[in-house]
Amino acid sequence: MTAIVPFVDLVAQYESIHSEIDEAFHEVTRSATYILGAPVERFEAEFAEFVEAEHAVGVGSGLDALRLALLGLEIGPGDEVIVPANTYIATALAVSEVGADVVLVDCDPTTYNIDPQAAEAAVTPRTRALLPVHFAGQSADLRPLLDLAHRHGLQVVEDAAQAHGTRYDERPCGSFGEVACFSFYPGKNLGAYGDGGMVTAGDTAAVERIRRLRNYGERRKYEHVVKGVNSRLDGLQAAFLSVKLRHLAAWNEARSQHAAAYTAQLSGVGDLTFQGRAENSTHIYHLFIAETDRRDALRDHLTERGIQTGIHYPIPIHLQEAYSDLGIGAGTFPHTERLARRSLSLPMYPELTPDQIETVTDSIRDFFDR
Ligand SMILES: Cc1ncc(COP(=O)(O)O)c(C=O)c1O
């Protein structure tokens, strides 16, 4: 069945900007600047300005942004990194890939972001970094986390893969940690037409290391100072992202209006509750998340009516087979596990129409009225 309301609609977004995108495509193909070069440098400068960071380094994906950021900070075997249990698995995989130990902690039951007190309780003499995720488009509670990092001499790496344009205390996410990592996976608020990622940072030695690491560890052509990898932001993707960055503020604003419409039309319906608003943070609604005890039945009901939804995330990291070596059983992180059981992400993208929103909310009301 084709969706009446898809979960995201990347075709609708392309249609709305296709002439600008097609022009960017021709600009790159006519100059053949496919690897690094002008389009990547331009987008790095634009993105650094947008995030109010001194530097931005374009890489191959969000996972690579995290992995190279940790390597750039010289985090590796013997080190522990504190990661929220409530995140996409990439956050933990990056830590594992550099050989450090993942230390998971539960989320706040209301905002779904890492619980700073749980993070504090997890600090040991081996802890090197905190890796908060700005989950669903809302900033993690950075004040207590930055304070904790300061007291214990820890580094803060922001996972801002879901927070392009989120502001905390009037400053953009991505400008707080030693380094911050973004994903341009197509469905993100700022998404490429393929994979892509970015590390943003202040003036730290890590930036130079990350620049070298992404490009075979090169200092100069054929002069390799470290064992690097090939993980460069693609020139075409950079050119597309430069176009899309110009629209991001309007798109985030549209998402915010859709979220307000959902909230108004669904308040008091059944046992539905919604992700709570975090203090000091804006919300760019990468995801709009509702909770109900009857999540699976509601999801089936919506699917039957051509409405796509998502679950972020159905199996928490500590219960994934890949992380069975952590030996953490069910019941350890009750808030994260509750979300895996009860949360449902409703369709959310800028081009969503008022009619589509009404279709979703009418169908949800029908479900609870039956
Ligand atoms: C919180 C979070 N971190 C990291 C990633 C990894 O990004 P990518 O898919 O670009 O590797 C994603 C998205 O996929 C994410 O949502």
The ligand as a Gaussian input file, in Angstrom:
#p B3LYP/6-31G(d) Opt

LIG

0 1
 C       22.095000       9.937000      17.264000
 C       22.785000       9.444000      16.028000
 N       24.127000       9.287000      16.043000
 C       24.789000       8.881000      14.966000
 C       24.141000       8.586000      13.792000
 C       24.936000       8.041000      12.642000
 O       24.868000       8.814000      11.500000
 P       25.103000       8.143000      10.045000
 O       23.895000       7.318000       9.729000
 O       25.258000       9.321000       9.158000
 O       26.335000       7.318000      10.131000
 C       22.755000       8.763000      13.712000
 C       21.963000       8.543000      12.496000
 O       21.921000       7.689000      11.737000
 C       22.054000       9.181000      14.867000
 O       20.730000       9.333000      14.849000

